[in-house]
Amino acid sequence: MKRILALVAALLILAIPIPARAAESRFDAQFSLVPAEAPRIDQLSYSLSDTNWSLTFGRLDLKYGPGVFGQMVLGPATGLNGIAYSASLGGFSYAHFWADLDGTADRRLLGHRFEYSFKALTVGASETMLLYGDLPFIFYSPLPIPFYALQHLSTKAGYSKNMYTNIVMGIDVHWQPYEDIEFYAEIMADDYSLSVPATAPMRTGALLGAAYRGFANGAELRIEYARVNKFTYCHFQEASDYVYHGSAIGHWVGPDADILIAQYAWDANEKVRLAPALVLQRQGEGALGDRWSRTEDGPSPKFLTGEIEYWGGLKLGTEYRLSEHAVISGYLQGSLIYKAAVVEAEWRFEPEAKVTLSVEF
């Protein structure tokens, strides 16, 4: 994998036209401290960029889609060591990455995203592919070839099996009619049944969001809703699940759940920004790792299956700007959980906290 990434990097550098002036370079680093977890490096990367292109390698911080509190196709996942590039021309832009999931069981993650912007409207399409095992070099092509096409060709040629390749796709739109107002939406499909009636579950998700920034002190009100159906992000076997370190690589809420977040953020002074939020979540009995069975589960399970948990939480987020290049951010969250048990209700309080240091050189 390292040799392949090095070769791709060399090809990209040769393919990018060298402008008369030197490209800008940048280091980015982000470290997280979470109670009961080992300290981790979220990002440690070096970037070269110019007006219409960029090239980044190291530990990447990647997000695809318009979501702010979560992303359907690709959310931030710690441990994505690889290389990414982007290019733009007019209103069109294209981004592509290759990442190694820390060498975990030969699992690799590839992804690309296409965007077109016209005035206040931006339309995007994202596609990622989680691979297990050795695959032909064509899978690492920097060209915008759909992963579904590569999977079909590879399967027909006998190079790989469908159970070793998990593809997730999404389409999104972002509309900003005024400077202080924005709306966005995203639809994601891990697997979609084309038969009517459906003979397999709709492994899909959706996200809606809106924001208003017409307040004083740089204040912003943002509301975002996300929903993920049961069995989404899970594949035929564990090795190709769309999961890393026990969490979904897409939206962190996971399958058979939905969540509503309302946040009001403002600058308390020149260095401190406060962002309290209300978080409401519902969780069915579905979880990451569940395998769909045609005989036991039926074609398409009802959303929020079985016994449902209701979560209500308050989250206080804050940012402290140490300097122009460094920011300390963190949050303290407490959740009250109500579980509609058969015999009696169960209430419990679960506090959570996180501290992150972001540095740009």
Buried (B, 14 or more C-beta within 10 A) or exposed (E): BEEBBEEBBEEBEEEBEEEEEEBEEEEBBBBBBBEEEEEBBBBBBEBBBBEBBBBBBBBBBBBBBBBBBBBBBBBBBBBBBBBBBBBBEEEEBBBBBBBBBEEEEBBBBBBBBBBEBEEEEBBBBBBBBBBBBEBEEEBBBBEEEBBEEBBEBBBEEEBBEBEBBBBBBBBBBBBBEEEEBBBBBBBBBBBEBEEEEEEBBBBBBBBBBBBBBEEEEEBBBBBBBBBBBBBBBBBBEEBBBBBBEEBBBBBBBBBBBBBBBBBBBBBEEEEEBBBBBBBBBBBBBBBBEBEBEEEEBBBBBEBBBEEBBBBEBEBBBBBEBEEEEBBBBBBBBBBEBBBEEEEEEEEEEEEBEBBBBBBEE
